[in-house]
Amino acid sequence: MLRDTPAAPAGRATTRSATPSPSARDILLAQQFDIGFAATPPGEENEETPPPDEAIPPPAEATPGAEGTAAVSCRADLDRLEQADPEARRRVWVTSVKDARGASGAVAAGLGEVSLLCLQGFPSGPITVTVKAGGRTYTTAVKPVAELSDTLPAMDDLFNGRPMEVEDVGGGLLESGSWQFLPSEPALTDIARSRGFTVAARSGAVRAESEVPLSVPRGAATMEGWERNHRIAVYGYPAGARVPIGLYSESGVVATLQREVGRVVMPRHQVAIFTVPPDVFRTVDAEPAGDENPACLSVAELAACVT
């Protein structure tokens, strides 16, 4: 059994000089991997492996709704919810891509996964959605529209106060556009620690509320505002594990390790923040010149570029 070790404060990386528990698992970077193909983490049969509902997500560079991304649907969730509680007239919930292995059919939000906001039984006027997590409250104005606009979603939607559009997909079921569910701090740590959050919706006297459980699959992704804050969220690894981040060079369909640039120690809530050093950020953010190969960052066992 691993002993939990605190992660570095947000904005700072835990380096090799950190001294976590001697029993913590030291995860190694792959020397190379095929770009675009997720690999099954080694030691899957080990007790440290996440349960079935913590599947490895698609590569973090994939965009919501992209080809190859598993479908996520408010309608499919509604069918399950109505079977569980046929008397409920109004509902609000957040749903994410289900376990790629098909082992979980639960209605839940998944960290880093393609997600939707769903509402049923609400009038066509303005709606206010409130999310509560860790003693904090986040309020979002929701606007029903005939057709969703082309505005790009943010990863911290529902937690950044920006209005959201929803469209009627039939039968009074309202569905938002899809986004990659990765709130900014402090909401990220709050929902990870509690493994869920409360979402409530109100339109005049019409109200609904639900508890949304959170799945934390193993993964990593650049955070909202990456161009400014240079931060990566690493999540889902066993508590206490030392998880390295590597700089890779892409050549053809193969990414080859150049060097390790830092590591995080997974805290109890299994989410750690790594700030990419300035020299590394310049490397992965710049377009390759001449015959140079593109660079990417990857995290142990993901077999996919985070940047």
N, C-alpha and C positions, 0 to 999 in steps of 0.2 A: 504494500500500500504506500503510495507516495505521500510525503508530507508537504503541505502547502508552503510556498515561499512567496513573499510579496514581490510584485513586479516593480520595475522602475517607475518613478513618477511619470505621468503623461508628459511627452515631449523629450524624454531622455531614454536612451537605449541601455539595456543591461548588457555589459560586455563580459569577456572571458574572466575578468577579474572578480566578477560577482561570486558570492559563495553561498549558493543555495544548499539545501539539504543534500548530503552525500548520496541519499537514496533516490534523488531526482533523476529522471531519465534524460540522458544527454543525446539529443536527436542530431543526426548528421545530414549535411547537405548532399544531394546527389551530385556526382561529378558531371553528369549530363543527362538530358531527358529530351524526348521528342516533343516539340512544340505543338500545343493544341490537343494533346492526349493526356487525360487524367489517369493517374496510376493508383492502384490499390495500395494504401500505405502498408509498409512492411510490418509484420507482427500483428496482422489484423486479428489473429486468433488470440492475441495476448489480452490479459484482463485490462490493460490500459486503453485498449481500443474503444472508441465511442460506441454506444449502442446503435441499433439499426436506424433510429430516427435522427442520427447525426451523420448523414451521408456527406461525402465530399461534394462541394458545390461545383458548378461549371467554372472555368477559368475566370478570375476576377476581371479580366479585360473584356469579357463578353458583355454586351449591352442587353438590358431587359427587352424581351420579345425577339431576340436574335434567333436565327435558325439554329436548331439543335438544343435550345433551351426548353426544358419541360414546361408544359402548359400549366397555367394557373388560372382558376376560374371561380368567380363568385357564384355562378349558377351551380357548379358541382358541389360547392360547400353548402349552398342553400338546401339542396336536396337532402343532405345528411342532417342539417340542423332541423329541418321540418320533421324528419322522422323521429328525431330525439325529443322535440318539443313542438308538436303540431298546433298548440294553442297560441304560441307567440305571434303577435301581429306586426311587431316592429323589431328590427335587429340592426346591429352595427358590429362589424368585426374587421380584422385585418388578416389576410391569408397570403401564404407564400407557396412557392414551388414545393410539392410534396417530395418525400424521400424517393430518390432515383431508383432505389431497389424495390419500391412498391410495398415496403413493410409498414408504412404509416399512412393512415388516412385521416389523421386528426386535423382539425381546423386550428392552425397555429401560424405565428409569424416565424420566419427563419432568418437569422442574422446573415447578412450578405446575399440573401436570395431575392429573386424577382417576386414582387409583392403587389397586392391590390388592397384598396380600401373598399369595403362593401357595405351598402345600406339597403334595407328593405322596409317598405311601409311608410316612407316619408313623403311629404308633399313636395311640389316642384319649386317651392321658394327657397331662400337661403337657409343653410344648415350650419350649425356650429358643432365642431367635433373637439372634444377635450380628451387628452391623454394624460393619465396620472402614472408616474413612475418614481419610486424612491422619495416620496414626499413632495415631488415637484409636479407642476401642472403645465401642460402645453396646449394652447388653444389654436385651432385652425378653422378658418372660414371655408365652407364647402359650397360650391356653386353648381347646381344642376345645369347642364348645357345639352343642346341637341346633338352636338358632336364635339369630341375632345379636340383641343387645339394641338399644334405641333410643338408646344413649349416643352423643352427638355426637363424631365423631373430631376430633383435633387435626392441624394442618398439619405438626407436627413429630413425628408418630407414627413409631416405630422409633428415634427419637433422644432421646426424653424419658423413657425408662425406665418408662412406664406400660404395664400389661398390655394385650394385644390379644386379641380374640376371633376365632376362625375357625370356620366351619361346613363340614360335609361336603357338597359339591355333587354327590356321586356318584362311585363308583369309587375312593374313598380320596383324592380331591382336596379339599384344605382351602383355603378362600378367606376372606379377611378382609372386613370392611366397607370401603367406598371412602372415600378421603380425598384432599384436595388436597396433593400432595407438595411441601412447602416447609419443609425443616429450619431450625431456628434456628441462630444462630452458636454455636460455630465450625464445626459440621458443614456448614452451607451453603457456606461458602467452601472447605472441604476437598474436598467432592464436586465442586464446580464446577471447581476447579483440576485435579483428577485425571480429570474427566469420567466418574466412576463410583465404585463402592464394592463391597466384598465383603460378601455376606450368607451366614451359616451358620446351620443349625438343628440342634438336638440333642434327642433324647428317649431317655434311657438310653444304650444302645449304638448307637442309630440316628442317623446323622449325614448331612448333605448340605451342600454349599457351592457357591456360584456367584459369578461376577463379573457385576455389573449395570452395563452402560454407562448413561450419563446423556445425555439429550437436553436442550438448553437452547433452547427456543423463545423468540421475542421476546415479552415480556410484563412485567407488573407486578402485584403483589398485596400486600395488607396482610399483615403477618407475625403469627405466633401471639403473643398478648398485645397486640394492636393498641391496646386500650383503655388499656393502661398505658404501652407504649413508643412508641406513635405512629409506628411504623416501616413503611416500604414497601420491598419488594425490587423492584428494576428489573433485568431480565436479558435476555440474548440479543441486545443491540445490538452493532454492531461495536466492537472494542476501540479506545479513544481517542475514541469519539463523545461529544459533549456532549449529554446527553439531558435536556430540560427537563420539569418537572412543573407542570401548570397547574390553577388553581381554576376550575371551570366552574359555571354556573347552568343548571339544568334547567327547560325550559319546554315542556310538551307532550312531543313526541318528539325535541326538539332540545336539545343542550347547547351553551351559548355561553361562550366564554372570557372570564373576568373579569380574570385576571392570572396571570403566572407567579410561582410561589412558591419556586422553587429549581431546581437541576439537579444531575445527577451526571455524572461523567466515567467512561466504561466502562473498567474495568481489563482486563487480559489474560484473566482467567477469566470475564469477561462477566456478573458479578453485582455490583451496587452497592446499598448501603443508604442510604435517605433518611429522615431524621427530620422529620416534618411539624411546622412551627412551631406553638406553642401556639394562637395566634389562628386559624390555619387549621384546626387540629384541632377547635376548638370550633365552627367553622362547619360542617364536614362531618359532625360527630358529632351535632349537634343537629337535632331535628325542626323543619322550617320553621314559623314562626308566621304566622297570618293569611293574607295574600295573597302571602307570600314564596315564591319558587321554591326547590326543593331544591338543595343544592350537592353537587358531587362533585369528586374529584381524578382527573385523567387524565394519561397520559404520551404524549409525541409518537408519532404513527403508530398508536396502539392503537385509536382511535375507540370507546372503551368506558370506563365509569367504573371506577376502581379501588376507590373507596369508595362 
